Amino acid sequence: MNPIGLLVIVLLVIATGLAVVLPLNRPALGDRGDGVATVILPTPMKPPGLQVGAFVALSSAIGLVTVLNADRLTFEYVRLLGLLVELALPHQIDIHTYLSGIYALYPMLLVLGLSLVVLFERITWYRKLVSLLGAFKIAGFLVSVVAFLTVLAADWNVSPIVYQGLILASVTVIGILCLLSIFQRDLMLPRPVTFAFTGPRRVSAIVELLISVTVSSVLVVAIFVLVAGKLEIRGPIAVLGLLWTAPAISMSTFLVLFLISPKPIRGSRDSGHHSLTVITPAYNEQEIIARCLASIDDAAANFNGTVYVVLCNDGSTDQTKNVVTEAFMQYQHATGTLISLPENRGKAAALNTALAASTTEIIVRIDADTVIDQFAFSPLPDWFANPRVGQVGALDLPRPDQTAWYSYGRLFECLRTFAFGRLAQMRINGIVCVPGTFTAFRRSVAVSIGGFVDTMNGEDADLTIQFERLGYDVLVDTDIIIYEDVPQNWQEFRKQRVRWFRAGTQLFARHFTFRRRNLSTVMVFAIKFALAKYQAAVHPLIIFGTGVLILGFPSGPQIVTKLLVLVLLASIPSYALLGVLCLRYGYARKLIWLVILIPFGIAKRFAALESFMTIPGRGTAFDDNAMIVEPTVGVSVKQ
């Protein structure tokens, strides 16, 4: 190996990598908030509707053109890589074994997909042009990284299929980082919080996560290679088939965490009297609020202590106030207090008003569209007897009386997320969000950080991350069961998921700039959530391109059959897990609806696409008349 040539390649990786990653280390511009409890941004734009269809149509057209020119692109791609690799490995015949297997389709589609994202952002055409020029930086980073991995693979005699898997994983990670970098550079996002992670860092948690990811990746890829060999699937088709192993790797990572990471423990509490306060925001909830309040009273009957309920009516224009008053008059076990704001100020303002009016240390935030189990409060004193525990979540499930297909998709999503994924994440304190449907937390800590962040989506996830910043453990208790409303039509589902995905983008900018003080296990899982947006941006190109590529082969039908078998085999672990969870929680009869996960996943991808199209771009004017800076906790509110 020529060390000078290797040094040149490494320097190329560093230079192009810095050009891509540096924007992630810069604070977002445009936020007029205080960097703590207030975020002030332009109002999100309306969902673009037809633009998502235009994005997919344009993706398909570009995918077709790319695939039709795949041979020429591959030739040029391999030639460029060969020139770089030979700087470090001159005249080494082995490198051609690796270069001959490289296919330019995935990296090319990645660059084109990210360019399409820029094209559809809500920014000026001048900014679009400047951002599109950044595609050269992305391409340079990709080529230099692939060249570096090729040198290492050839020098260490790595198996070609393992090498291709490394290339695929590297290109995907680069794609995610590039997408986040584009958002940070072009969009109006929150500024980073002004304080660092101050709690004790569990180095062991990072080590446990690295071990889990490594073991699961090696295991899943090894099984994939074995099965692909038996099916005689090789070359670019086998490499693209590796894309479908991501869910299996994620699931395996969680399983390893269950084996090697310690389980959170409850504290030792006395058997005396305890008290907690439920805070609930409500805006035009006359149809559902009575059901929620009744379930709280039922849970209070089984709680060994006093339950206070503070409901903030956020300027409702319907009969919410009267319904709440009537419900409180019927209370037998809890004590209800109604606070009414003169006008609609937003969910965070209502929550902060209710929080300011509470006095107990244990606070339980419950949304108005939630029904809780009759024993939901009972486990909380034990958890909070442990001084390290700062926040406790529940097992979220959809209401059983809702039967739209979205409810079935949400059921499987909840089981996989709350009854499996979050239980693994909490072992290394890596939970990104405890939903506002039910979240119990320490009042003193919430007040110290200014309460719930206002004028930004995702105030529940923001509170979760703030607790973890201060060193508190955040966990989920599946003995606490609650039932949530699920959208029953496309418009409701679309609105909800666009809001959720937009919140994810804003939270990443607020909490996870790439600085040492922000590095933690929760950041790793936050990056994982960014994968959904990346998949939404690039997968239309990849799926269309793969289809055309397969049909172009002489043995196309046979390849389709084998690839489908491979995809099904890769999906078996996820579906098996859902089967076990359905049996465990009494949903065995719902297993016939597992097929709904395919359209459910597609619907989520569409919402992810729409979400970044609703975020105002740099230079968007503020509507000062529409901007409201909500009161922080502790500030009196006119009632």
Secondary structure, 3 states (H helix, E strand, C coil): CCHHHHHHHHHHHHHHHHHHHHHHHCCCCCCCCCCCCECCCCCCCCCCCHHHHHHHHHHHHHHHHHHHCHHHHHHHHHHHHHHHHHHHCCCCCCHHHHHCCCCCHHHHHHHHHHHHHHHHCCCCHHHHHHHHCCHHHHHHHHHHHHHHHHHHHHHHCCCHHHHHHHHHHHHHHHHHHHHHHHHHHHECCCCCCCCCCCCCCCHHHHHHHHHHHHHHHHHHHHHHHHHHHHCCCCHHHHHHHHHHHHHHHHHHHHHHHHHHCCCCCCCCCCCCCEEEEEEEEECCCCCCHHHHHHHHHHHHHCCCEEEEEEEEEECCCCCHHHHHHHHHHCCCCEEEEEEEECCCCCHHHHHHHHHHHCCCCEEEEECCCEEECCCCCCCHHHHHCCCCEEEEEEEEEECCCCCCHHHHHHHHHHHHHHHHHHHHHHHHCCCCCCCCCEEEEEHHHHHHCCCCCECCCCHHHHHHHHHHHCCCEEEEEEEEEEEECCCCCHHHHHHHHHHHHHHHHHHHHHHCCCCHHHCCHHHHHHHHHHHHHHHHHHHHHHHHHHHHHHHCCCCHHHHHHHHHHHHHHHHHHHHHHHHHHHHHCCCHHHHHHHHHHHHHHHHHHHHHHHHHHCCCECCCCCCCCCCCCCCCCCCCCCC
